[in-house]
Amino acid sequence: MDTPTTHLAPPVPEALRPYVVAIVGYDMAMPAPGVHIGMPSTSVTFVLTIDEPLDVGWRGVPRSRARRWSTVSGLHTGPAEIHYADRQAGVQLALTPLGARALLGVPAGAVAREIVTLDELVPALRDLPEQLAECHGWPARLALVRRRLLAVLAWNGSPSVRAEIGHALAALTRGATVQWVADDVGLSRRHLGTLVRSETGVTPKEFHRIARFDASKSRLAAAAHAGRPSLAELATASGYADQAHLTREWQALAGCTPTRWLRDEFPFVQDVVGVDAGA
């Protein structure tokens, strides 16, 4: 077994970059059993665990909780809860909406607000958790995941989405308003909503909201890592009206305030932010 408390975030291979935002290998020794918050984001989250299955479900939805060796969770507007004992280890990937089509064979909308396994979604990858368990060392594990993803990509070809939707999602991620985006891509607001919801499983307004929250989380983590967390500055930089607006959105989307998240989750954040180690 590798040394506990390991985080590796190697560069994503060029061929996978349109589809995969990040590939992270992690191995953390936990001080005590607890619950880690899975935050909303504009990416589809794909986790492969090592030695122990992931005990995860949506907060407030008991039927969604289960122990799984692989999990694929789509876009959502509430927190997930990951229950852990004394250790967490595995490989976590963040897939773009296009990556869902390319690597999972379905639009991200097909798994929105759902937690499923590879067995249910991508039978061609159902043996990946077992193969990962047989690998020794992070270079071998990460190389295996990259190799299998590239093979799936070669098999599926290079899917595409309507150009207007690609532009719309990029603009919403940058903070553009829904009406501005509809005008920019030449669609009515209703038509844009139908296409975005079909592709991602959430409305343009929800996608915009999740993207703003996601950006604020990254900024907060970076500021905390640098020792300069300021919620007022964070609210302004992230496009919120003020700190109170920021806090309300965090309560609604994450189920906690930014301050509470830093206090409870910063050991995880601190380990990840700024890491760019090769596999």
FENBELWO-V255637 format. One record per residue. N is the residue number from 1. OMEGA is omega in radians with two decimals (NA if undefined). D_CENTER is the distance of its C-alpha to the mean C-alpha in whole Angstrom. Layout:
n=N omega=OMEGA d_center=D_CENTER
n=N omega=OMEGA d_center=D_CENTER
//
This chain:
n=1 omega=3.13 d_center=26
n=2 omega=3.10 d_center=25
n=3 omega=-3.13 d_center=25
n=4 omega=-3.12 d_center=23
n=5 omega=3.11 d_center=20
n=6 omega=2.99 d_center=19
n=7 omega=3.10 d_center=16
n=8 omega=3.12 d_center=16
n=9 omega=-3.10 d_center=14
n=10 omega=3.08 d_center=16
n=11 omega=3.08 d_center=16
n=12 omega=3.11 d_center=15
n=13 omega=-3.05 d_center=18
n=14 omega=-3.09 d_center=19
n=15 omega=-3.11 d_center=20
n=16 omega=-2.99 d_center=16
n=17 omega=3.07 d_center=15
n=18 omega=-2.97 d_center=15
n=19 omega=-3.05 d_center=12
n=20 omega=3.12 d_center=10
n=21 omega=-3.07 d_center=9
n=22 omega=2.99 d_center=9
n=23 omega=-3.06 d_center=10
n=24 omega=2.99 d_center=11
n=25 omega=-3.08 d_center=14
n=26 omega=3.07 d_center=15
n=27 omega=-3.02 d_center=18
n=28 omega=2.99 d_center=19
n=29 omega=-3.05 d_center=22
n=30 omega=-3.12 d_center=21
n=31 omega=-3.13 d_center=25
n=32 omega=3.07 d_center=25
n=33 omega=-3.12 d_center=23
n=34 omega=-3.11 d_center=20
n=35 omega=3.09 d_center=17
n=36 omega=-3.12 d_center=14
n=37 omega=3.00 d_center=12
n=38 omega=-2.99 d_center=8
n=39 omega=2.98 d_center=8
n=40 omega=3.06 d_center=7
n=41 omega=3.14 d_center=5
n=42 omega=3.13 d_center=7
n=43 omega=2.96 d_center=4
n=44 omega=-3.08 d_center=5
n=45 omega=-3.05 d_center=4
n=46 omega=-3.07 d_center=8
n=47 omega=3.02 d_center=10
n=48 omega=-3.06 d_center=13
n=49 omega=3.13 d_center=15
n=50 omega=3.06 d_center=19
n=51 omega=3.13 d_center=22
n=52 omega=3.06 d_center=20
n=53 omega=3.11 d_center=18
n=54 omega=3.11 d_center=15
n=55 omega=-2.96 d_center=17
n=56 omega=3.06 d_center=14
n=57 omega=3.09 d_center=15
n=58 omega=3.09 d_center=14
n=59 omega=3.11 d_center=16
n=60 omega=3.14 d_center=20
n=61 omega=-3.03 d_center=19
n=62 omega=-3.09 d_center=21
n=63 omega=-3.13 d_center=22
n=64 omega=-3.08 d_center=18
n=65 omega=3.10 d_center=18
n=66 omega=3.07 d_center=19
n=67 omega=-3.02 d_center=19
n=68 omega=3.07 d_center=17
n=69 omega=3.04 d_center=17
n=70 omega=3.08 d_center=14
n=71 omega=2.99 d_center=12
n=72 omega=-3.14 d_center=10
n=73 omega=-3.11 d_center=8
n=74 omega=3.13 d_center=8
n=75 omega=-3.09 d_center=8
n=76 omega=-3.09 d_center=10
n=77 omega=3.07 d_center=12
n=78 omega=-3.08 d_center=13
n=79 omega=2.92 d_center=12
n=80 omega=3.10 d_center=11
n=81 omega=3.10 d_center=14
n=82 omega=-3.12 d_center=14
n=83 omega=-3.08 d_center=17
n=84 omega=3.09 d_center=19
n=85 omega=-3.07 d_center=22
n=86 omega=-3.10 d_center=23
n=87 omega=3.00 d_center=20
n=88 omega=3.13 d_center=17
n=89 omega=3.11 d_center=17
n=90 omega=3.10 d_center=15
n=91 omega=3.14 d_center=12
n=92 omega=3.11 d_center=8
n=93 omega=3.00 d_center=7
n=94 omega=-3.10 d_center=5
n=95 omega=3.01 d_center=7
n=96 omega=3.03 d_center=9
n=97 omega=3.08 d_center=11
n=98 omega=3.10 d_center=14
n=99 omega=3.08 d_center=12
n=100 omega=3.11 d_center=12
n=101 omega=-3.03 d_center=16
n=102 omega=-2.99 d_center=16
n=103 omega=3.13 d_center=15
n=104 omega=3.08 d_center=15
n=105 omega=3.13 d_center=18
n=106 omega=3.00 d_center=17
n=107 omega=3.13 d_center=15
n=108 omega=3.14 d_center=12
n=109 omega=-3.11 d_center=14
n=110 omega=-3.12 d_center=16
n=111 omega=3.13 d_center=13
n=112 omega=3.12 d_center=12
n=113 omega=3.12 d_center=13
n=114 omega=2.97 d_center=13
n=115 omega=-3.09 d_center=12
n=116 omega=3.13 d_center=14
n=117 omega=3.09 d_center=15
n=118 omega=3.12 d_center=16
n=119 omega=-3.11 d_center=20
n=120 omega=-2.94 d_center=19
n=121 omega=-3.05 d_center=17
n=122 omega=-3.11 d_center=18
n=123 omega=-3.13 d_center=22
n=124 omega=-3.13 d_center=22
n=125 omega=-3.01 d_center=19
n=126 omega=3.13 d_center=20
n=127 omega=-3.09 d_center=22
n=128 omega=3.10 d_center=19
n=129 omega=3.14 d_center=19
n=130 omega=3.11 d_center=23
n=131 omega=3.13 d_center=23
n=132 omega=-3.14 d_center=20
n=133 omega=-3.11 d_center=22
n=134 omega=3.13 d_center=25
n=135 omega=3.09 d_center=24
n=136 omega=3.10 d_center=26
n=137 omega=-3.07 d_center=24
n=138 omega=3.10 d_center=21
n=139 omega=-3.14 d_center=22
n=140 omega=-3.12 d_center=23
n=141 omega=-3.10 d_center=20
n=142 omega=3.09 d_center=18
n=143 omega=3.11 d_center=20
n=144 omega=-3.12 d_center=20
n=145 omega=3.13 d_center=17
n=146 omega=-3.09 d_center=17
n=147 omega=-3.12 d_center=21
n=148 omega=3.10 d_center=20
n=149 omega=3.12 d_center=17
n=150 omega=3.11 d_center=20
n=151 omega=3.10 d_center=22
n=152 omega=3.13 d_center=20
n=153 omega=3.12 d_center=20
n=154 omega=-3.13 d_center=23
n=155 omega=-3.08 d_center=24
n=156 omega=-3.05 d_center=22
n=157 omega=-3.11 d_center=23
n=158 omega=-3.12 d_center=22
n=159 omega=3.09 d_center=21
n=160 omega=3.00 d_center=21
n=161 omega=3.11 d_center=20
n=162 omega=-3.07 d_center=23
n=163 omega=-3.12 d_center=23
n=164 omega=-3.12 d_center=23
n=165 omega=3.08 d_center=20
n=166 omega=3.12 d_center=18
n=167 omega=-3.11 d_center=20
n=168 omega=-3.12 d_center=19
n=169 omega=3.12 d_center=16
n=170 omega=-3.12 d_center=16
n=171 omega=3.11 d_center=19
n=172 omega=3.11 d_center=17
n=173 omega=3.14 d_center=14
n=174 omega=3.08 d_center=17
n=175 omega=3.13 d_center=18
n=176 omega=3.13 d_center=21
n=177 omega=-3.11 d_center=22
n=178 omega=-3.12 d_center=22
n=179 omega=3.12 d_center=26
n=180 omega=-3.12 d_center=26
n=181 omega=3.13 d_center=24
n=182 omega=3.11 d_center=26
n=183 omega=-3.06 d_center=29
n=184 omega=-3.10 d_center=27
n=185 omega=3.04 d_center=26
n=186 omega=3.10 d_center=30
n=187 omega=2.99 d_center=28
n=188 omega=-3.14 d_center=29
n=189 omega=-3.14 d_center=27
n=190 omega=-3.14 d_center=27
n=191 omega=3.08 d_center=27
n=192 omega=-3.13 d_center=24
n=193 omega=3.14 d_center=22
n=194 omega=-3.09 d_center=23
n=195 omega=-3.13 d_center=22
n=196 omega=3.14 d_center=18
n=197 omega=3.11 d_center=18
n=198 omega=-3.08 d_center=19
n=199 omega=-2.99 d_center=16
n=200 omega=-3.09 d_center=13
n=201 omega=3.09 d_center=15
n=202 omega=3.14 d_center=15
n=203 omega=3.07 d_center=18
n=204 omega=3.13 d_center=18
n=205 omega=3.11 d_center=19
n=206 omega=3.12 d_center=16
n=207 omega=3.10 d_center=13
n=208 omega=-3.11 d_center=15
n=209 omega=3.12 d_center=15
n=210 omega=-3.13 d_center=11
n=211 omega=3.12 d_center=11
n=212 omega=3.10 d_center=14
n=213 omega=-3.12 d_center=12
n=214 omega=3.13 d_center=9
n=215 omega=3.14 d_center=12
n=216 omega=3.12 d_center=14
n=217 omega=3.12 d_center=12
n=218 omega=3.13 d_center=12
n=219 omega=-3.13 d_center=16
n=220 omega=3.13 d_center=17
n=221 omega=-3.13 d_center=15
n=222 omega=-3.14 d_center=17
n=223 omega=3.13 d_center=20
n=224 omega=3.13 d_center=20
n=225 omega=3.13 d_center=20
n=226 omega=3.13 d_center=23
n=227 omega=-3.09 d_center=25
n=228 omega=3.13 d_center=25
n=229 omega=3.07 d_center=23
n=230 omega=-3.08 d_center=24
n=231 omega=3.12 d_center=23
n=232 omega=3.12 d_center=25
n=233 omega=3.12 d_center=25
n=234 omega=-3.14 d_center=21
n=235 omega=-3.13 d_center=22
n=236 omega=-3.09 d_center=24
n=237 omega=-3.05 d_center=22
n=238 omega=3.07 d_center=19
n=239 omega=3.06 d_center=21
n=240 omega=-3.10 d_center=22
n=241 omega=3.14 d_center=26
n=242 omega=-3.09 d_center=26
n=243 omega=3.14 d_center=25
n=244 omega=3.10 d_center=25
n=245 omega=3.10 d_center=23
n=246 omega=-3.08 d_center=20
n=247 omega=3.12 d_center=21
n=248 omega=-3.14 d_center=21
n=249 omega=3.08 d_center=18
n=250 omega=3.11 d_center=16
n=251 omega=-3.07 d_center=19
n=252 omega=-3.02 d_center=18
n=253 omega=-3.08 d_center=14
n=254 omega=-3.12 d_center=13
n=255 omega=3.13 d_center=17
n=256 omega=3.07 d_center=18
n=257 omega=3.06 d_center=19
n=258 omega=-3.13 d_center=18
n=259 omega=3.12 d_center=21
n=260 omega=3.14 d_center=20
n=261 omega=3.12 d_center=17
n=262 omega=-3.09 d_center=18
n=263 omega=-3.06 d_center=21
n=264 omega=-2.97 d_center=19
n=265 omega=-3.01 d_center=16
n=266 omega=3.07 d_center=17
n=267 omega=3.10 d_center=18
n=268 omega=-3.08 d_center=15
n=269 omega=-3.08 d_center=14
n=270 omega=-3.13 d_center=17
n=271 omega=-3.01 d_center=17
n=272 omega=-3.03 d_center=14
n=273 omega=3.05 d_center=15
n=274 omega=-3.13 d_center=17
n=275 omega=3.10 d_center=17
n=276 omega=-3.07 d_center=18
n=277 omega=3.06 d_center=20
n=278 omega=-3.11 d_center=21
n=279 omega=NA d_center=20
//
